[in-house]
Structures are given as C-alpha cells and as structure tokens.
C-alpha cells in the first residue's frame, strides 16, 4: 500500500506503508461441576485491506 505525502514545501510523493489491518481476539469459558471443570475456546482473526 502507498500513502500520498505532502511535505512542508508542497511537494507530493508516494510512500510505502503497511496496509490497513484489523485484529480481533475473543475468548469464552464456561465452568461446570462447581468450578472443578472448564470448557473454553479462543477465536482470532486478522483482516487486511489488500488491493487485488
């Protein structure tokens, strides 16, 4: 990905930058048997805005 950059002299240029990225992490847990047993899971995701 490239970003348009305008410097203090008014010159335009293109600079290589990282793509727009979103991260998601989720966790669930359930206890059973008066907190002697647990069942749980973790979900992760990464979404990037990459041009095709």
trRosetta pair geometry for C-beta under 8 A, 3 or more apart (Angstrom, degrees):
i j d omega theta_ij theta_ji phi_ij phi_ji
1 16 7.5 113 77 -158 48 56
1 17 5.5 -55 95 73 97 80
1 18 6.8 15 46 126 117 18
1 19 4.5 134 -20 -90 133 67
1 20 7.4 131 -103 -10 172 69
1 49 7.6 57 -85 94 141 91
1 50 7.8 -115 -55 -118 101 52
1 51 7.2 140 -93 -10 76 104
2 14 4.5 10 177 -178 128 109
2 15 6.6 146 -156 70 73 33
2 16 6.0 -44 -100 -95 72 45
2 17 6.7 116 -132 18 21 85
3 14 7.1 153 71 -154 37 60
3 15 5.3 -24 58 61 90 89
3 17 4.6 39 -16 -6 113 138
4 12 6.3 -22 -169 -160 95 103
4 13 7.8 149 -157 79 51 34
4 14 6.2 -34 -98 -98 52 70
5 12 7.1 138 75 -158 50 51
5 13 5.0 -25 63 67 101 83
5 14 7.1 159 13 -102 88 17
5 15 5.1 44 -22 -7 133 115
6 10 6.8 -16 -171 -142 97 34
6 11 7.3 160 -150 77 53 38
6 12 5.8 -23 -96 -96 71 66
7 10 7.2 -50 73 17 69 18
7 11 5.1 -1 39 54 109 89
7 13 7.3 32 -23 9 105 111
18 21 6.9 -48 146 -9 111 118
19 48 4.8 69 100 -175 131 103
19 49 5.3 -165 174 66 105 68
19 50 5.5 -26 -125 -81 166 65
20 48 7.1 142 81 -157 52 56
20 49 4.1 13 60 26 103 125
21 46 6.7 -13 -167 -170 105 91
21 47 7.0 156 -155 84 55 52
21 48 4.9 -16 -102 -102 84 78
21 49 7.5 -131 -67 11 44 76
22 46 7.4 161 83 -155 53 45
22 47 4.7 -4 56 58 99 102
23 44 7.8 -21 -170 -166 85 87
23 45 7.4 160 -157 86 43 58
23 46 5.7 -10 -106 -105 72 74
24 43 7.5 -24 121 118 101 94
24 44 6.9 158 89 -155 64 42
24 45 4.5 3 54 53 108 98
24 46 7.9 -160 24 -70 72 36
24 47 7.8 35 -4 -2 107 102
25 42 7.2 -17 -167 -171 85 97
25 43 7.3 156 -157 86 38 58
25 44 5.3 -2 -106 -106 72 81
26 42 7.1 158 85 -158 52 50
26 43 4.4 -4 58 57 102 104
26 44 7.8 -168 25 -71 66 41
27 40 6.8 17 -179 177 84 117
27 41 7.4 -173 -146 94 53 44
27 42 5.1 -13 -102 -106 81 76
27 43 7.6 -162 -70 23 38 70
28 40 5.8 -174 97 -148 56 76
28 41 5.7 5 54 52 93 81
29 38 5.9 -11 -169 -169 102 113
29 39 7.4 160 -152 85 55 41
29 40 3.6 -14 -102 -97 74 124
30 38 7.0 151 79 -154 44 62
30 39 5.3 -15 60 62 95 88
30 40 6.8 169 17 -77 60 69
31 35 4.7 0 176 -106 143 59
31 36 8.0 106 -174 27 98 34
31 37 7.0 134 -162 80 61 50
31 38 5.3 -33 -102 -97 66 77
32 36 7.5 -64 94 60 62 69
32 37 4.5 -32 68 77 96 105
32 38 7.3 177 19 -83 78 27
32 39 7.0 35 -9 -2 116 100
33 36 4.3 -67 109 53 108 102
33 37 4.6 59 33 15 121 105
35 38 7.9 16 -155 -65 54 90
